[in-house]
Amino acid sequence: MIESILPLISLIAIEVILGIDNIIFISILAGKLPENQQNKLRYWGLGLAMGMRLCLLAVLSWILKLDKTLFSLFNTDFSGKGLILILGGLFLIYKSTKEIYHKTENASNNSKSTETKISFSKLLTEVIILDLVFSIDSIITAVGMVQDLWVMYVAVIITVIIMLVASKPISNFIIKHPSFKILALSFLMMIGVSLIAEGFHFEIPKGYIYFSMAFAFLVDIIQMKTSKVTS
C-alpha cells in the first residue's frame, strides 16, 4: 500500500498538468454562455471527463490496442491513438483560431451576434469531443506510469476533483482579463500542434510547451501590472 503512494502522487501531479488544457478549453467555452449556465458547462464537462476516463479504465485492454499499428502511409505507422490525436489536434487548432478570429475581428466591429446564438448543447458537444481525446491520452500516460488499476482510478477521481475546484477561478480570471484569453487560445493551438505531431510519432516534450506558456503568462502579468502603475 505504502509503495503505491508515491506513484499515486506522481500520477495525480502529471494528470493535473495534462488536465490544464481541458480546464482552459472548457473555461473559454463557458465564457460564451450566460453567467447562470457557465458553472453548469464546467461541471458537466469535467464530470464527463471523469466518467470517460473511468469507463476507459474499465476497457483497458481495448485502450492498449489503440497503440498498435493500423496501417502505414509514406513510411509512417498510424495507430488508433495516433489518428485520434491527429483529429483532436486539428479540432483544437480549428476552434482556437476561430475563437481568436472572433475575438479580434468581432471586437473591432463591436459585434456579439455570434456569441449570443451559441447553445449550451453545442458547446457541450465540443467539450465531449475534446474530453475523449484528452481522456485517451491521459489513460495511456497513466498505464505507462503505474501498474495497479486502483491507483489509476483514485488518481482520475482526485485529479477531476482538483480540476473542478480550479476551473471556476481560472475561468473567472480568463473572462476578467481578455488579453489572457488570447494567450490561453494560443496555448491551446500549441497543444493542438503537439497532438498532431504526437500522432505522427514526433513527440514534442510537453515540458517545453508548458514552460514557454508559463513564461508568456509571466510576461503578460508584468505588462498588466506595469500598465496599472503608469496609468
C-alpha positions as CSV (number, residue, x, y, z in Angstrom):
1,M,0.0,0.0,0.0
2,I,2.8,2.5,1.0
3,E,4.7,1.5,-2.1
4,S,1.8,2.8,-4.2
5,I,1.5,6.2,-2.5
6,L,4.5,7.8,-4.4
7,P,3.3,6.5,-7.9
8,L,-0.2,7.8,-7.0
9,I,1.0,11.3,-6.1
10,S,3.2,11.4,-9.2
11,L,0.3,10.3,-11.4
12,I,-2.0,12.9,-9.9
13,A,0.6,15.6,-10.5
14,I,1.0,14.5,-14.1
15,E,-2.7,14.2,-14.7
16,V,-3.4,17.7,-13.2
17,I,-0.7,19.2,-15.5
18,L,-2.2,17.4,-18.5
19,G,-5.7,18.5,-17.4
20,I,-4.8,22.2,-17.6
21,D,-5.6,22.0,-21.4
22,N,-9.0,20.6,-20.6
23,I,-9.7,23.3,-18.0
24,I,-8.7,26.2,-20.3
25,F,-10.8,24.8,-23.2
26,I,-13.9,24.4,-21.0
27,S,-13.3,27.8,-19.3
28,I,-13.2,29.6,-22.7
29,L,-16.3,27.9,-23.9
30,A,-18.1,28.6,-20.6
31,G,-17.4,32.3,-21.0
32,K,-19.6,32.3,-24.2
33,L,-22.7,31.3,-22.1
34,P,-24.9,33.4,-19.8
35,E,-23.5,33.5,-16.3
36,N,-26.1,31.2,-14.9
37,Q,-25.0,28.4,-17.3
38,Q,-21.3,28.7,-17.0
39,N,-20.9,26.6,-13.9
40,K,-23.3,24.0,-15.5
41,L,-21.0,23.6,-18.5
42,R,-17.9,23.4,-16.3
43,Y,-19.4,20.7,-14.1
44,W,-20.9,18.7,-17.0
45,G,-17.6,19.0,-19.0
46,L,-15.3,17.9,-16.2
47,G,-17.9,15.3,-14.9
48,L,-18.0,13.7,-18.3
49,A,-14.2,13.8,-18.5
50,M,-14.1,11.8,-15.2
51,G,-16.8,9.4,-16.5
52,M,-15.0,8.8,-19.8
53,R,-11.6,8.1,-18.0
54,L,-13.2,5.7,-15.6
55,C,-15.0,3.9,-18.4
56,L,-11.8,3.8,-20.5
57,L,-10.0,2.2,-17.5
58,A,-12.8,-0.4,-17.4
59,V,-11.9,-1.4,-21.0
60,L,-8.1,-1.0,-20.5
61,S,-7.3,-3.9,-22.8
62,W,-9.1,-2.1,-25.7
63,I,-7.3,1.1,-24.9
64,L,-3.9,-0.6,-25.1
65,K,-4.8,-1.9,-28.5
66,L,-5.1,1.7,-29.7
67,D,-1.3,1.9,-29.6
68,K,-1.0,-0.9,-32.2
69,T,-0.3,0.0,-35.9
70,L,-3.4,0.0,-38.0
71,F,-1.8,0.9,-41.3
72,S,1.3,2.6,-42.8
73,L,1.5,5.5,-45.2
74,F,4.7,7.1,-46.6
75,N,6.8,5.1,-44.2
76,T,4.8,6.3,-41.2
77,D,2.8,3.9,-39.0
78,F,-0.6,5.1,-37.8
79,S,-2.3,3.7,-34.8
80,G,-5.8,4.2,-33.4
81,K,-4.4,6.5,-30.7
82,G,-2.4,8.4,-33.4
83,L,-5.5,9.0,-35.6
84,I,-7.5,10.2,-32.5
85,L,-4.7,12.6,-31.5
86,I,-4.4,14.0,-35.1
87,L,-8.1,14.6,-35.4
88,G,-8.3,16.1,-31.9
89,G,-5.3,18.3,-32.6
90,L,-6.9,19.6,-35.8
91,F,-10.2,20.2,-34.0
92,L,-8.3,22.1,-31.2
93,I,-6.4,24.3,-33.8
94,Y,-9.7,25.0,-35.7
95,K,-11.5,26.0,-32.5
96,S,-8.6,28.1,-31.2
97,T,-8.1,30.0,-34.5
98,K,-11.8,30.5,-34.8
99,E,-12.1,32.0,-31.3
100,I,-9.1,34.2,-31.9
101,Y,-10.6,35.5,-35.1
102,H,-13.9,36.2,-33.4
103,K,-12.2,38.0,-30.6
104,T,-10.1,40.2,-32.9
105,E,-12.4,40.8,-35.9
106,N,-15.7,40.9,-34.0
107,A,-14.3,43.1,-31.2
108,S,-13.3,45.7,-33.8
109,N,-16.8,45.6,-35.4
110,N,-18.5,45.7,-32.0
111,S,-20.4,42.6,-33.0
112,K,-21.6,40.0,-30.4
113,S,-24.2,38.2,-32.5
114,T,-22.0,35.1,-32.9
115,E,-21.8,34.6,-29.2
116,T,-25.5,35.1,-28.4
117,K,-26.6,32.3,-30.8
118,I,-24.4,29.6,-29.3
119,S,-26.4,26.9,-27.5
120,F,-25.4,25.0,-24.4
121,S,-25.8,21.7,-26.1
122,K,-23.5,22.7,-29.0
123,L,-20.7,23.8,-26.5
124,L,-21.2,20.6,-24.5
125,T,-20.7,18.5,-27.7
126,E,-17.4,20.3,-28.4
127,V,-16.4,19.7,-24.8
128,I,-17.2,15.9,-25.1
129,I,-15.1,15.7,-28.3
130,L,-12.0,17.2,-26.6
131,D,-12.7,15.2,-23.4
132,L,-12.4,12.0,-25.4
133,V,-9.1,13.0,-26.9
134,F,-7.6,14.2,-23.6
135,S,-9.0,11.1,-21.8
136,I,-7.4,8.6,-24.1
137,D,-4.1,10.4,-23.9
138,S,-4.4,10.6,-20.1
139,I,-5.2,6.9,-19.7
140,I,-2.3,5.8,-21.9
141,T,0.0,8.0,-19.9
142,A,-1.3,6.5,-16.7
143,V,-0.7,3.0,-18.0
144,G,2.9,3.8,-18.7
145,M,3.4,5.1,-15.2
146,V,1.7,2.7,-12.9
147,Q,0.6,-1.0,-12.9
148,D,-2.1,-1.0,-10.3
149,L,-5.6,-0.3,-11.7
150,W,-6.9,1.0,-8.4
151,V,-4.1,3.7,-8.4
152,M,-5.3,4.8,-11.8
153,Y,-9.0,5.0,-10.6
154,V,-8.0,7.0,-7.5
155,A,-5.8,9.3,-9.5
156,V,-8.5,10.0,-12.0
157,I,-11.1,10.9,-9.4
158,I,-8.7,13.1,-7.3
159,T,-7.5,14.8,-10.5
160,V,-11.0,15.7,-11.7
161,I,-11.9,17.0,-8.2
162,I,-8.9,19.3,-8.3
163,M,-9.9,20.4,-11.8
164,L,-13.4,21.1,-10.6
165,V,-12.1,23.3,-7.8
166,A,-9.6,25.1,-10.1
167,S,-11.9,25.6,-13.1
168,K,-14.0,28.5,-11.7
169,P,-11.1,30.7,-10.6
170,I,-9.3,30.0,-13.9
171,S,-12.5,30.7,-15.9
172,N,-13.2,34.0,-13.9
173,F,-9.6,35.1,-14.5
174,I,-9.7,34.5,-18.2
175,I,-13.1,36.3,-18.6
176,K,-11.9,39.2,-16.5
177,H,-8.6,39.7,-18.5
178,P,-9.3,39.4,-22.3
179,S,-5.6,39.5,-23.1
180,F,-5.1,36.3,-21.2
181,K,-7.9,34.7,-23.2
182,I,-5.9,35.3,-26.4
183,L,-2.9,33.8,-24.6
184,A,-4.9,30.8,-23.5
185,L,-6.2,30.2,-27.0
186,S,-2.6,30.4,-28.3
187,F,-1.7,27.8,-25.7
188,L,-4.5,25.5,-27.0
189,M,-3.2,26.0,-30.5
190,M,0.2,24.8,-29.4
191,I,-1.4,21.8,-27.7
192,G,-3.2,21.1,-30.9
193,V,0.1,21.1,-32.9
194,S,1.7,18.9,-30.3
195,L,-1.2,16.4,-30.5
196,I,-0.8,16.2,-34.3
197,A,3.0,15.8,-34.0
198,E,2.5,13.0,-31.5
199,G,0.1,11.3,-33.9
200,F,2.9,11.3,-36.5
201,H,5.3,9.9,-33.8
202,F,7.1,13.2,-33.5
203,E,6.7,13.9,-29.8
204,I,7.3,17.5,-28.6
205,P,8.2,17.4,-24.9
206,K,5.2,18.9,-23.0
207,G,7.6,20.5,-20.5
208,Y,8.8,22.8,-23.3
209,I,5.3,23.8,-24.1
210,Y,4.2,24.5,-20.5
211,F,7.4,26.4,-19.8
212,S,7.0,28.6,-22.8
213,M,3.4,29.4,-21.9
214,A,4.3,30.0,-18.3
215,F,6.9,32.5,-19.4
216,A,4.4,34.2,-21.7
217,F,1.9,34.3,-18.9
218,L,4.5,35.9,-16.6
219,V,5.4,38.5,-19.2
220,D,1.6,39.3,-19.6
221,I,1.3,39.6,-15.8
222,I,4.2,42.0,-15.6
223,Q,2.9,44.0,-18.5
224,M,-0.6,44.2,-16.9
225,K,1.0,45.4,-13.5
226,T,3.1,47.9,-15.4
227,S,0.1,49.3,-17.2
228,K,-1.7,49.8,-14.0
229,V,1.2,51.7,-12.4
230,T,1.7,54.0,-15.4
231,S,-2.0,54.8,-15.7
